[in-house]
């Protein structure tokens, strides 16, 4: 059960839908399983891998989906549920009967040290395995050749074994810069390298921008390369989707200089003088090119067939890892946008409540002052006409006194409300740490919405004793309480006419307190209760819920406030949330 703030102002979910569509159209196979091994999400490629639709995959138990290979993967599943990243290979028989080689990556979804589920990425590395098998067969065929060929074959075999471990290392990362540096580290360990570059296509697919450019072990800047540049091998490599290997004659080595130093008409490829060998290959995922990786060496004919094969294998691993990083970055951006919308919705709910509460005292003040002005004009006219009687003056004095009392009362109410709102608004937006009285803070917060709740025929009761002082963050605590109240209004009281919310607190010790928020709403079943703190879990998707309200509350309580939060509920029996908080919040 999650909430996104005021039900009347649900946050837009277009960005979330776009993120899901992007992930769904990826060629990379991606899924998410919770700790009960129930599939929560799978994109089209992942569902197709199992021969099922996305609807059939959602909610399926992992043993039922994996079939015979579940037991083979069990050790990895148990490890990822302990928070350990798992990367391994597996032969898989897909529904059409063919055998595919897959590179599995199980990434734990950690929230404050706790595993909430895990992401699964399946990369089809059958073409790479095919290359390995062919080379292994070549090893057997070369057993009868000369000693030199045998030594060469042994070296090739050792390289392939190393490539397997390298592939796992490269594809285990989800940041573009980390993937590029990992590629550089492994490339320089296997191939002669004086210059290394990774260029990625920009969003317009019209130019290549440098993700990493290193010369003589020093990272350097490099200009973008336009795809229309017919003289540059990197742009030709991407346009024509082919590997390029050049042996540059020594007399032309100086033609290949940094772009910033190149003279008009020269072929600006490398960043060094005396570069005699160049090797570049497109970074491709399925039928899509995402960039280019390139090497340069200060020796002629540095890259033979063996080196080109190693380089191409590394490019394949790099393309998969970079595609994973792109998807992860897009997902993170979507999550950040949804969190920002959730906070804005909560603030909007608070502002709407204050505006509603201010309307009554200000309206009364305007009406009273207008009436008083009219009475004063009548008295002035009678005085001018010398028709003013003693009884008129006494009546006017009584009316002025009554109007003054009403004005003072209304303006004091408005001033108190503005003061409460000012304190709450500052705390909610700045996460200001200070010492505060728990009862007063909760009272100020609830004062902004209590009449709005009463108008719906619900009750909001604050039952907190005086004297519970905290050295903590009242703003984040207020956001948690507001999220819990909104959660009760949106979900708990959906079919309840006379709901009641009680906020209470007790001191557990000199260092700890306990805050409880209880309602008499419709309650939750065991399945919903088990997932209410999961990000994006909501029973109101498309109806005002983003599935982030309680997830944000959980993160605030366990991180900023340094406490714990737990929930208890049964269908038809209401719900309660308990916050165990330290009196002194941890230092940020």
N, C-alpha and C positions, 0 to 999 in steps of 0.2 A: 504494500500500500504506500504509494508515494504521492506527494502533492507538489504543485508548482506555484503555490501562492493563491491569490484571489481567484475564485472559480469564475468570476465575471470577466477576468482578463487573462485567459490562458496564453502561455508563451507560444510563439510560432514553432512548428516542428518541421518546416521545410528543410532546414539544414540537416536535421537528423535523417530525413528521408533521402536527401541527396547523398549523405555519407553511406547509407545502406545500399543505395543503388550503385555507387562507385565500387563498394566492396563486392557487391553481387556480380558486377560485370568484370571483375578481375579474372585473369586466367589462373592466377594462383589460387589453390584450394585452401579455404579458410573456414574454421568453425570454432565454436565456443561451447565448452562442457562445464557444468557446475560440479560441485564436490560430490554430488550424488551420482555422477557420471550420466547425467541427463543432458541431451543436446539442447542448448538454448538458441543457437544460431548456426546457420550454415549458408555459404553462398552457393550460387548455382553450380560452380565447378566442383565444389566439395560434395554436394548432393548427387551430382551426376556420377562421381567416382563410385558411389555406393549403389547406383542404379535406382535412386529414389528422387522424389520431388522434395523441395524445401519444406513443404507442409508435412510430408511423411517423416522427414528427419527431425523436425522440431518435437521435442518431448520423447524421442526414442532413447532407450537405454543403450549404453555403449557396447555391452556384450552382444545385444541383438544386432547392432549395426555392423560390428567388426566380424562377428562370426568366429571361425576357427582361429584367427590371428589375435583374438582378444587375449588369450592366455599367453601368447608370445609377447604381447605388449604390456602385460600386467605389471612387470617390474618397473617399466618406465612410467606407467600410470601412477603407481604407488609413489614413485620418486617425485613426480611433478606435484602431487598432492602434499608432499612435504616441503614444497617450495623450491625444488631443484629443476633447473632447465634441462630438458632432455632433447638430444638430437641423435637420431639413429636412422639406419636404412632398413627397408623391409621389402621383400617380394610380395606383391599383392595380385591376386587373381580377380580382375574386375568382371562385372556382369556379362560382358561379351565373350568371356573365356580366355582372353589374352593375359599374359603375365607382364606386369609393369613393375619397374623398380621405383620405389618412392623414398624420398628423403623426408623423414618425419621430424617436426620440431614441436615439442610441447613446451609452451611458455606459461609459467604460473602467473595468475592474476592476483597480485599481492596488494592488500590494503592494510597498512599499519602492521605488517608482520604476519598477517593472517591470509591464508590461501582461500580466495572466494570462488575459484574455478580455474580453468586454464584454456589458453588459446591453442589451437592445433593448426599447423600449416603443413600441407603435403605438397612437396615439389616432385614432379614427375622427372626423374633423372634417368629414364630408360635410355635416351640417346647417349648419355655419358657412360652408362654401364655397357652399352653396346661397344663403345670405343674401348673400354677396359677389356672386355671379352675378346675383341679382335686383336688387341695387343698381346693379351695372354696367349692366344692361339699362335700369334707370330713368335712368341718365345719358344713354344714347343717345336714349331717348324724349324727354328734356327738352332736346335740342339746339336745338329751335325756340322754346323759351319765352323769356321776358324775361331781361334781363341779370341781374337779381337772382336768378332761379331758377338760371341758369347758374353764378353764383358760389357759390350754395349747394351745387350739385351737385359743383363742383370741390372744395369744402371737404370734402364727404362722401367723395369719392374719395381725397383725401389722408389722411383719417382712417382709411379702410379699409386703405390701404397701411401706415399706422403701426400699425394693429391687428395686421396679420400679423407684424410684427417684435416687437410687444409679446407676442403669443401665444407666440412662440418663447422669449422671455426668461422669461416666467412659468413655462412648463412645463419649463424647464431645471433648476429647483431641486427639491431633495428634502427640505427642512426646512420644517415648517409655519410657523414664525416668519418665515423668509426669504421664503416664498411670499406671506404676508400683507403684508409690507412692500413687496414688489415690486408687488403689486396696488395698494397705497396710492400708491406713487410714480407709477404710470401713470394711475390714476384722477384724481389731482389735476392731472396734466398735460393731461387731456382734458376734465374736467368740473368745474363749480363745486362746491367742497367746503368746508364749514366743520366737518363732522364725518364721520368714516369709521369703520365697524365691520365686523368679521367675527366672527360667532358660529357655533359648531359644536355639533352635537348631542352630548350625552354618551352613554356606553355604554348607559344605560337608555332613551334616546330620549324622555325626559320633560322635559328642560330644555336650554336653550342656554347654553353658557358662552363668555365672550369670548376669542377668540384674539388680537384686536387691536382697540383702541378709541382713536381719536385725535380730539382736539378742538382746533381752532385750532393745528394742527401740534404738539401736545403729547400724548404718550401718557398715557392715564389709566386708572384701574381702573374696572370696571363690574360690577355684580352679575349673577348668572345670571338668565335669563328663563325662567319656567315656561311650557311649551306650553299649559297650561290657562288662562293669562292672556288672557282674551278681549278685553281693552282694548288690548293691545299689538300694533302692526302687525307686528313681527318674528315673534311666535309665530303670528299669523294667516297670514303669508306662508309659513311652513313647514308649518303644518297643512293649508292649502288648496292648497299648491304653486302659487302664483301671484304675479306681480309686483304690487307696490303702489306707487302714485305719489299722493302727497297734496299739495295746496296748502292750507296752513294760514293762515287769516285772521290778519292782524296782531294783532287784539284777543285772539287765543288763543295767540299765540306763547309767552307765559310759562308756558303749561300744559305745555310740553315741556321739562322740566328733567331733570338727572341723577337716576337712580333713588334715590341716597342722600339727595337733598334733596326728593324728591317728597312731597307731603302725601297722606294717605289720600284715595282717590277720584280723584286726578288721573291724567292719561294720561302716564306717564313714558316718553318716547321718546328725546328728544335729550339732549345734555349742554350745551346753550347756550340762553340766552334769545334771543328774536327770531328763531327758526328758522321759516321760512315755507314751505319745500319739503322733502319727504321722498321718497326713492326707495329701495326695497329689493326684492330678488329672491332666490329660493331657489337655493342651490348644489346642483345635481343632476348625478349621474353615472348615465347610463341612466335607470332608473326609481326610483333611490334618492336621497333628499334627505339631504345631509350637513351642511347649515347654511344661513346666510343672510348676504348682504352688503348693506350699507345706506349711503346717503349722505344728508346734510342740507345745506341751503343757507340763507343768511340773506336770500334774495330769493324773492319769490313767482313761481310758474310758471318756475322755473329749469330744469326738466327737460321738454323737449318730446319729440317722437317721435324725433328724431335722437339726443338724449342717452340716451333709454331704450334704443335699439337698441345704442348703443356700450356702455352699462352691461351689457346682457344678454350681449353678446359677451364682455366682460371676465369676467363671472360664469361663463360656460362654460369659458373658459381657466382661471380660478381653481379651478373644481370639479375639472377634470382634474388640475391640478398638486397640489391637496390630496389627492386620491385616491392619486396616485403617492407623496406624502409619507407617507400612512398606511401604504401597503404597504411602503415602504422602512423605516419605523420598526418595523413588525412583524417584518420580516426581521432587522433589527439586534438586536432583543430576543431572537429565537430563536437567533441566532448567539452572543450573550453567554451565554445559558443553557447552550448546548452546550459552550462553552469552559470554563465553570465546572464542568460535569459531568466534562469531560475531566481537569481538574486534580484534582478530588476522587477520580476513579478512580485516577490515578497515585499520589496520597498514600495511598489505601487499599491499593494494591499494596505500597507501601513498608512500611506498618504491618503488613500481614499477613506479609510476609517477616521483619520483626524479631520478631514474636510467634512465628513458627515457629522462628527461630534461638534465641531465648531459652528455649524450652521444654526443650531438651536440657540445658544447664548448670544451669538452675534445678531441673529434675527430678532430675538427679544430686545436686545439693546437698541437696534435701529427703530423698531416699532415704538418702544418707550420714549426714545429721544424725539421721534417725530410727533408723538402725541403731546409730549411736554412742550415742544415748540409751538404747536397749535394753541394749547392752553395759555401759554405766555402771550401770544399775539392777541387773544381775546381779552386777557387782563389788561394789556397795554391799551387796547382800544377803549375799554370801560374807564380806565384811569384818565385817558385823554378827554373823553366826553364827560367826565366828572359824574359818572353813573355807578361807580364802584361802591358796593355795599360791604359792610363788615363781614356778612355771611359769605360773600363771594371770596373775600380775601382769606378767610379761615379755610374754606373749601379748597382754594388754590394751594395754600400752604400744605394741607394734608395730602393733596395729590402730588405735589412736588416731593414731599418726603417719601411717599410710596414709590414714586418713579425713581427717586435717587437710590432707594434700597434695592429696587429691582435691577437698576443699572449696575450698581456695585456688585451685586451677587452674580449677574450674568458675565460681567467683565472679569471678575475674579475666577469664575469657572473657565472662561476662555483662556485667561493667563495661565492657570494651572495646567490646562491641556496643552498649550503651546510649550510650556516649560518641560512637560513630560515628553512631548514629541521631539523637542530640541535635544534632550539628553539621549533619547532612544535613537534618533537619526544620526547623531554624532557617533555614538557607540557602534551602530550597525555598519557604518561606512568606514570607520577608521580602526576597528579592533583595538580600541584604546584600553590599556590596562590601568586599573585603579581599584581602590578599596571601595566597596559599596555594600549597602544593606540589601539582602536578597528580597525581603518582603517589599521594600519600596520600589526596587527595580521591576519586579514582576507586576506590582500594582500600576506603575507608570506605563508599562507595556500594555497591560490588559485594558487600561483606561481608554486607549485609542480605538478599541474595537468592541467594548462590552455592550454598548447600546445597539450596535449593528447586530451582535449576536442575539441580544434580547428581542430585537425586532423580528427575528426568525423563530421566536418562541423557544429559544434555547437559553441555558444558564451558564455563566462563567464565574466560578467561585475561586478566590484566592485564599487559601487556608495556610498561611505561613506565619509563624510567630516572629515578633520583633527580635532584633539582636543577633541574627545570623549574618555575620560579616564575612565577606570574601575579598581576597586580593587576587582578582582574576580579570576576565574580559567580559563585561556585561553585554557588549554588543553581540558577539558570537553566541553567548548564552541566550540573549533575546531572540536571535534568529532561530535557534533550535526550538525554543518554546513556541514561537510563531509558526514554525513549520509543523509542530505537533498539533497545535490548535487547528490550523488549516487542514491537516490530514483528517482530524476528527470531523470537521465540517463537511469536507468533500466526500469522504468515504464512510465514516462511522455513522453520520446522521443522514445519509442519503434517503433512507426510508423511515426515519425516526422523527416524530413531530415535536416532542418535548425532550430535547437532549440536554445533558448536563456534563460539564467539564469541570473537574476539580484539580487545582494545582496546590500541592502540599509539599512541605519540606520538614526534615528533622535533622538534628545534629547527631551524627553517628559517633563522633569523637572530637577531640580538640583539633584534629587535622582533616576530618572528612565530614561531608554532609550528604544527604540523599534527597533528591527532588523527584516527586512523582506527579505524573499527569494522567488522570483516569477519566474515562468517558463511559456512558451507558449506551453506546451505539450498537451497531449490528455485529461487531466483532469480526474475527478473521479465522479462516480454517488453517490447518496445520501447514498446508503447502504455501499459502500466501505468507503466513507468519515466518516461515523459514527463509523467505527471500526479500523481506521488506527493506533491508539495508543494502541490497544488491543494486549497483548502478543500472539505470534504465529499466528496472522492474516496476511496472505499474499495472493496475487493473483499470486504469482510465486513459489508456493511450488513445489519443485523438479526441478526448473529452476534457482536456484541461490538465492532464497529468503527463509529465515527462519521465517519471521514474527516478528523479534526482533529489527530491526534497529530503527524504529520510536518509539517502546515501550521504548527502552533504551534512546533515545533522550528525550522522555517525562519525564522519571525518572530523567535524568540529569538536565533538565531545572527546574523542579519543586522541586528538592531536593538540589543538589549541588549548582546550580546557584540561587536558591530562586526566580524563576520567573514563568511565565505562557507561554504556547504555544498553539496556535490554528491554525486551517487550514480552508481554503476556496477553493472550487473548484466546477466546473460544467463541464459536458462532453463537450469536444471540446473547452473549454475556458481556459485551463491551470489551474495551482494550485498556491496557495500562502500560505506560513507559516509565522506567525507573532510571534515573541518572545518579550515579555515584561519583561525586566530584571532590577533589581536594580543595581545602580552603585557600591554599596558595597554588595558583596555576604554575606549571613549569615555565621557565624562561624560554622565550622564542629564540 
